[in-house]
Amino acid sequence: KERRPETRVLFVGGRRGIESRLAPRYGLDLVALPVSGFVGLGAAGKLTALFRLGAALVACLWLCAAARPDMVVGVGGYASLPMGLAAFITGTPLILLEQNVAPGLTNRILGRLAGAVVVAFEETTFRFRGKAVLLGNPVRKDLASVPSEHPPQHPFRLLVFGGSRGARAVNDVMIHAAPVLKDFPGGIELYLQTGEGDLERVRNAYRDSGLDSARVEPFIDDMAKAYAWCHAVLCRSGATTLAELKTVGRPSLLVPFPHAAGGHQEKNARGLAGMGGALWEQQECLTTTALLKHLRTLADPEVRRPMAETLRRSARPNAAEDIADLILRTGGAA
């Protein structure tokens, strides 16, 4: 819409997805489909999901006929599948966005039908038979202005978050480590996003451990400011988080969510670590001993410097603009 203000964006998603709240907030028309995922369901659940998929496909075919879109963009969730199939059936150009190292089921299916697939990792390109375009994953604009590391070298500053609602396992590890972190070599300052459910539990643990300098919040509104404050990050390895870490150039200890569909978070973590931009540890192996080992590594500025350089070289801060241009060109509006 910034490129062409007259563009009409119609957001098609699930009735229970986060888009049902966010799309209207940003002024986007929303069509909510009666769809659900397949992963982790039993036979009865999968049968129900198939029926819902059929109903959603009919609704999407009607939508294509009524709205006559110039372009359909799929972002990989289960709600993308019926809309992508409807686009193919009606001859509407289809572009996919694949944020993860390993494509999910929806994009593996639709990749055969799409005209182009935007990917965020070099190693993902071979999965789409010449259709992949390496443009990156969109991030918030204000992150591009986060400077290279500039806090004082001591004490070591660690930003910890597990997503908008926090991560119970990450919070548990930080609670168990609190008494030891108090004596971290050279000192340590912590900024933790816990989610509402764990807020008081984490605050009490750090207060009781004597780590009064730890800042504990349920949610961080200004992530650009938080990234600028820290030397390194402890977090999950979702695709958007990794794109943010690249943009701001902050080394991290990644703890993949072990139940992510298709194990995509572990594959993301392996990909970033393989580039030299992060450390990673499986959730079940992240003991206090393992945590301290990794944090001592990240506390060394000579270790962080090449990691940060690697991240910034691979960053694509203009991904949103580049993807918008691709969509406009493919849809004949450029």
C-alpha positions in Angstrom: 0.0 0.0 0.0 3.0 2.3 0.5 4.1 1.5 -3.1 0.6 1.9 -4.5 -1.9 3.4 -2.0 -4.9 2.4 -4.1 -4.1 -1.3 -3.6 -6.8 -3.3 -1.8 -5.4 -6.0 0.5 -7.8 -8.8 1.5 -6.4 -11.0 4.3 -7.7 -14.6 4.2 -6.9 -16.5 7.4 -8.3 -18.9 10.1 -11.0 -18.0 12.5 -8.9 -18.8 15.5 -5.6 -17.4 14.2 -3.8 -14.3 15.5 -4.8 -12.6 12.2 -8.4 -12.5 13.4 -7.3 -9.8 15.9 -4.4 -8.1 14.0 -5.8 -7.7 10.5 -8.7 -5.4 11.5 -6.3 -3.5 13.8 -4.2 -2.6 10.7 -7.2 -1.7 8.5 -7.1 -4.9 6.5 -10.3 -6.6 5.3 -10.4 -10.1 6.7 -12.1 -13.3 5.5 -12.0 -16.0 8.2 -12.0 -19.6 7.0 -13.3 -22.7 8.9 -9.9 -24.4 8.7 -7.6 -26.1 11.2 -4.2 -27.8 11.2 -3.4 -31.5 10.7 -0.3 -31.8 12.9 -0.7 -33.8 16.1 -4.3 -34.8 15.4 -5.7 -38.3 15.7 -7.7 -40.0 12.9 -11.0 -38.3 13.8 -9.3 -34.9 14.0 -7.7 -35.3 10.7 -10.9 -36.4 9.1 -12.6 -33.3 10.5 -9.8 -31.1 9.3 -10.2 -32.5 5.8 -13.9 -31.7 5.7 -13.1 -28.2 6.9 -10.5 -27.9 4.1 -13.1 -28.9 1.5 -15.5 -26.3 2.8 -12.7 -23.6 2.9 -11.7 -24.5 -0.7 -15.3 -23.9 -1.9 -15.3 -20.5 0.0 -12.0 -19.5 -1.6 -13.2 -20.4 -5.1 -16.2 -18.2 -4.5 -13.9 -15.5 -3.2 -11.7 -15.6 -6.3 -14.8 -15.3 -8.5 -16.2 -12.4 -6.5 -13.1 -10.4 -5.6 -11.1 -11.2 -8.8 -7.7 -10.7 -7.2 -4.7 -9.8 -9.3 -2.4 -11.8 -7.0 -2.6 -14.3 -4.2 0.3 -14.4 -1.6 0.5 -17.4 0.6 2.6 -17.3 3.9 2.6 -21.0 4.7 0.0 -21.5 7.4 -2.8 -24.1 7.0 -5.2 -21.3 6.0 -3.0 -20.7 3.0 -3.7 -24.1 1.5 -7.3 -23.7 0.3 -6.6 -20.1 -0.9 -3.5 -21.2 -2.8 -5.4 -24.1 -4.4 -8.2 -21.8 -5.4 -5.7 -19.4 -7.0 -4.3 -22.2 -9.1 -7.7 -23.5 -10.2 -8.9 -20.0 -11.2 -5.6 -19.1 -12.9 -4.7 -16.3 -10.4 -0.9 -15.7 -10.0 0.4 -17.2 -6.8 3.5 -16.2 -4.8 4.6 -18.0 -1.6 6.6 -16.8 1.3 8.7 -19.5 3.0 10.3 -18.0 6.1 12.0 -21.2 7.5 15.0 -23.3 6.5 12.8 -26.3 5.9 9.5 -25.6 4.1 6.2 -26.6 5.9 3.6 -29.0 4.5 1.4 -26.2 2.9 4.3 -24.6 1.0 5.6 -28.0 -0.1 2.3 -28.7 -1.7 1.7 -25.2 -3.1 5.3 -24.8 -4.3 4.5 -27.0 -7.3 1.7 -24.6 -8.3 3.2 -21.2 -7.5 5.0 -18.9 -9.9 7.6 -17.9 -7.3 8.6 -18.7 -3.8 10.3 -16.1 -1.6 12.8 -17.7 0.7 14.9 -16.4 3.6 17.8 -18.9 3.6 20.2 -19.8 0.8 19.8 -23.5 1.7 16.1 -23.4 1.1 16.4 -22.4 -2.6 17.0 -25.9 -3.9 13.7 -27.2 -2.5 11.5 -25.2 -5.0 12.9 -26.3 -8.4 14.1 -23.0 -9.7 11.2 -21.0 -8.4 12.9 -19.7 -5.3 13.8 -16.0 -4.9 16.1 -15.1 -2.0 14.6 -11.9 -0.6 14.5 -12.6 3.1 11.8 -12.3 5.7 10.1 -9.0 6.5 10.9 -7.3 9.8 9.7 -4.2 11.6 11.2 -1.0 10.0 12.6 0.4 13.2 15.0 -2.6 13.6 17.0 -1.4 10.7 18.1 1.6 12.7 19.5 -0.5 15.6 23.2 0.3 15.8 26.1 -2.1 16.0 26.9 -3.2 19.6 27.6 -0.1 21.6 26.9 -0.8 25.3 29.9 -0.9 27.7 31.7 -4.3 27.5 31.0 -5.0 31.2 28.7 -6.1 32.7 27.5 -8.5 30.0 23.9 -7.6 28.9 21.6 -10.5 28.0 18.1 -10.1 26.5 15.9 -13.1 27.1 12.5 -13.7 25.4 10.4 -16.7 24.3 7.8 -15.0 22.0 4.9 -12.7 22.8 3.6 -15.1 25.5 6.9 -16.1 26.8 8.3 -19.6 27.0 7.9 -21.7 30.2 11.0 -23.8 29.6 13.2 -20.8 29.0 11.8 -19.1 32.1 12.5 -22.3 34.1 16.1 -22.4 33.0 16.6 -18.8 33.9 15.0 -19.3 37.4 17.2 -22.3 38.1 20.3 -20.4 37.0 19.6 -17.2 38.9 21.6 -18.0 42.1 24.7 -18.8 39.9 24.2 -15.9 37.5 24.6 -13.5 40.5 28.3 -14.4 40.4 28.8 -14.4 36.6 32.4 -13.4 35.7 32.5 -9.7 35.0 28.9 -9.3 36.0 25.7 -9.7 34.1 22.6 -7.6 33.5 19.4 -9.3 32.4 16.3 -8.1 30.5 13.6 -10.8 30.4 10.3 -11.1 28.6 8.4 -13.8 30.5 4.8 -13.5 29.3 1.9 -12.7 31.7 1.7 -16.2 33.2 5.3 -16.4 34.5 5.8 -12.8 35.4 5.6 -12.9 39.2 7.3 -16.3 39.4 10.4 -15.1 37.6 10.4 -11.7 39.4 10.3 -13.4 42.8 13.0 -15.8 41.8 15.4 -13.1 40.8 14.6 -10.9 43.8 15.2 -13.9 46.1 18.5 -14.6 44.4 19.8 -11.1 44.9 19.8 -10.2 41.2 17.9 -7.0 41.7 19.3 -5.5 38.5 17.3 -8.0 36.4 14.5 -6.3 34.5 11.5 -8.6 34.2 8.5 -7.7 32.0 5.5 -9.6 30.7 5.9 -8.1 27.2 8.5 -5.8 25.5 6.8 -3.2 23.3 10.0 -1.5 22.0 12.1 -4.4 20.7 14.4 -2.1 18.8 15.4 -0.4 22.0 15.8 -3.8 23.7 18.1 -5.1 21.0 20.1 -1.9 21.1 20.6 -2.3 24.9 22.0 -5.9 24.8 25.2 -7.7 23.8 23.5 -11.0 23.1 20.1 -12.7 23.1 18.6 -16.0 24.5 15.5 -16.9 22.6 13.5 -19.4 20.4 14.4 -19.9 16.8 11.2 -18.9 14.9 11.8 -17.5 11.4 10.9 -13.9 12.2 13.1 -13.9 15.3 16.1 -15.1 13.2 15.4 -12.3 10.6 15.4 -9.8 13.4 18.7 -11.1 14.9 20.3 -10.8 11.5 19.0 -7.2 11.0 20.2 -6.0 14.4 23.5 -8.0 14.3 23.1 -9.6 17.8 24.6 -13.0 18.5 22.3 -15.4 20.3 21.9 -18.7 22.1 18.9 -20.3 20.3 16.6 -22.8 22.1 14.3 -24.3 19.5 10.7 -25.0 20.5 10.8 -28.9 20.4 7.2 -29.3 19.3 7.3 -26.9 16.3 5.7 -28.4 13.2 8.2 -30.6 11.3 11.0 -29.6 13.7 11.4 -26.4 11.8 12.8 -24.4 14.7 15.6 -26.8 15.2 16.4 -26.6 11.5 16.4 -22.8 11.7 18.7 -22.9 14.7 21.1 -25.3 12.9 21.1 -23.1 9.9 22.0 -19.9 11.7 24.6 -21.6 13.9 26.0 -23.2 10.7 26.6 -19.7 9.3 28.5 -18.8 12.4 25.9 -16.3 13.7 24.5 -18.2 16.7 24.9 -20.9 19.3 22.1 -23.4 19.9 21.0 -26.0 22.4 18.1 -28.4 22.5 15.6 -27.5 25.2 16.0 -30.8 27.1 19.8 -30.3 27.2 19.8 -26.7 28.5 20.8 -27.2 32.1 22.3 -24.5 34.2 25.8 -25.8 33.4 25.2 -25.7 29.7 23.6 -22.3 29.9 26.6 -20.9 31.8 29.0 -22.4 29.3 27.2 -20.7 26.3 26.9 -17.4 28.1 30.6 -17.3 29.0 31.2 -17.8 25.3 28.9 -15.0 24.2 30.2 -12.7 26.9 33.6 -12.5 25.1 33.5 -9.5 22.7 36.1 -11.2 20.5 33.7 -14.1 20.0 30.7 -11.8 19.4 32.3 -9.5 16.8 32.7 -12.0 13.9 29.2 -13.5 14.8 27.7 -10.0 14.5 29.4 -9.3 11.2 28.2 -12.6 9.8 24.6 -11.8 10.8 24.6 -8.3 9.3 26.1 -9.6 6.0 23.2 -12.1 5.7 20.5 -9.6 6.8 17.9 -8.3 4.3 16.4 -5.3 6.0 14.6 -4.3 2.8 12.8 -7.6 2.5 9.3 -6.1 2.8 10.0 -3.6 0.1 11.6 -6.1 -2.2 8.7 -8.6 -1.8 6.2 -5.9 -2.4 7.9 -5.0 -5.6 7.9 -8.6 -6.7 4.2 -8.9 -6.0 3.5 -5.7 -8.0 5.6 -6.9 -10.9 4.1 -10.3 -11.0 0.5 -9.0 -10.6 1.0 -6.6 -13.5 0.7 -3.5 -11.3 4.3 -2.2 -11.4 
